Amino acid sequence: MRGWLFLSLVCAGSLLAATGLRQFFIEPLATASSNGIWFLIQVLPLLLPMPGALKGDLRSMFVLCLVSSLYFIHAVLVITDDHMFLVSSVEMFFSVGLGISAAIFVRKRRELDASSSEQTD
């Protein structure tokens, strides 16, 4: 189960890195402050559940699973742009990886919690 948590965190960190790469180096805005604010708006849904996800909290991992769909949708919309194809492909790969690994973590954790509650009864 720790492996799925680790994979989820790696995928989430990679999404942060891909978003930063795109925002600051590939398609920067006119000013540094607008870049920073827009970057923060883009990564805030990923950063909010991160403290709980680092602890392996079930709700936070479920939220990460849902948030990964936002990044997947963004990657699908941007992948048609020629100079954004590689970054969009990376974003799509890691968003799918985050969604799958977080969903498997939530499922395994719920099974573990259910089996441990049955043993105490």
C-alpha positions in Angstrom: 0.0 0.0 0.0 2.9 2.3 0.7 4.0 1.8 -2.9 0.8 3.2 -4.3 1.1 6.2 -1.9 4.6 6.8 -3.1 3.6 6.5 -6.8 0.7 8.9 -6.2 3.1 11.4 -4.6 5.6 11.1 -7.4 2.9 11.7 -10.0 1.6 14.7 -8.1 5.1 16.2 -7.9 5.6 15.5 -11.5 2.4 17.3 -12.4 3.6 20.3 -10.3 6.9 20.3 -12.2 5.2 20.0 -15.6 2.8 22.9 -14.8 5.7 25.0 -13.6 7.8 24.2 -16.7 4.9 25.1 -19.0 4.0 28.3 -17.1 7.4 29.7 -16.5 9.5 28.5 -19.5 7.3 27.4 -22.4 4.3 29.8 -22.3 5.1 32.6 -19.8 2.8 35.6 -19.3 4.0 39.2 -19.6 5.0 39.8 -16.0 6.6 37.7 -13.3 3.8 38.5 -10.8 1.1 37.4 -13.2 3.1 34.2 -13.9 3.3 33.5 -10.2 -0.4 34.1 -9.5 -1.5 32.1 -12.5 0.8 29.2 -11.5 -0.6 29.3 -8.0 -4.2 29.2 -9.3 -3.3 26.2 -11.5 -1.6 24.1 -8.8 -3.8 25.1 -5.8 -6.2 22.1 -6.3 -3.2 19.8 -6.2 -1.6 21.5 -3.2 -4.6 21.7 -0.9 -5.0 17.9 -0.3 -1.2 17.4 -0.2 -0.7 17.6 3.7 -3.3 14.8 4.2 -1.9 12.8 1.3 1.6 12.9 2.8 0.0 11.2 5.8 -1.9 8.7 3.7 -5.3 10.2 4.7 -8.2 8.5 2.8 -10.1 11.7 2.0 -7.1 13.5 0.7 -6.2 10.7 -1.6 -9.7 10.6 -2.9 -9.6 14.3 -3.6 -6.2 13.8 -5.4 -7.9 11.2 -7.5 -10.6 13.7 -8.5 -8.2 16.5 -9.0 -6.2 14.4 -11.4 -9.1 14.6 -13.8 -8.7 18.4 -14.0 -5.2 18.0 -15.2 -6.1 15.2 -17.6 -8.8 17.4 -19.2 -6.4 20.3 -19.5 -3.8 18.0 -21.2 -6.4 16.8 -23.7 -7.4 20.3 -24.6 -3.8 21.5 -25.1 -2.4 18.4 -26.8 -3.4 19.6 -30.3 -1.0 22.5 -30.1 2.3 21.5 -31.8 4.8 23.2 -29.5 2.8 21.9 -26.4 2.5 18.3 -27.5 5.4 16.9 -25.4 4.4 18.8 -22.2 0.8 17.9 -22.7 1.7 14.2 -23.1 3.7 14.3 -19.9 0.9 16.0 -18.1 -1.6 13.4 -19.4 0.7 10.5 -18.4 1.2 11.8 -14.9 -2.5 12.8 -14.4 -3.6 9.3 -15.4 -0.9 7.8 -13.2 -2.1 9.9 -10.2 -5.7 9.0 -10.8 -5.1 5.3 -11.0 -2.6 5.1 -8.2 -4.7 7.2 -5.8 -7.8 5.1 -6.7 -6.0 1.9 -6.0 -4.6 3.3 -2.7 -8.1 4.3 -1.6 -9.5 0.9 -2.5 -6.7 -1.0 -0.7 -7.0 1.2 2.3 -10.7 0.7 2.6 -10.3 -3.0 2.3 -7.7 -2.9 5.0 -9.9 -0.8 7.3 -12.8 -3.1 6.6 -10.8 -6.3 7.4 -9.4 -4.8 10.6 -12.8 -3.7 11.8 -14.2 -7.2 11.1 -11.4 -8.7 13.2 -12.1 -6.5 16.2 -15.9 -7.4 16.1 
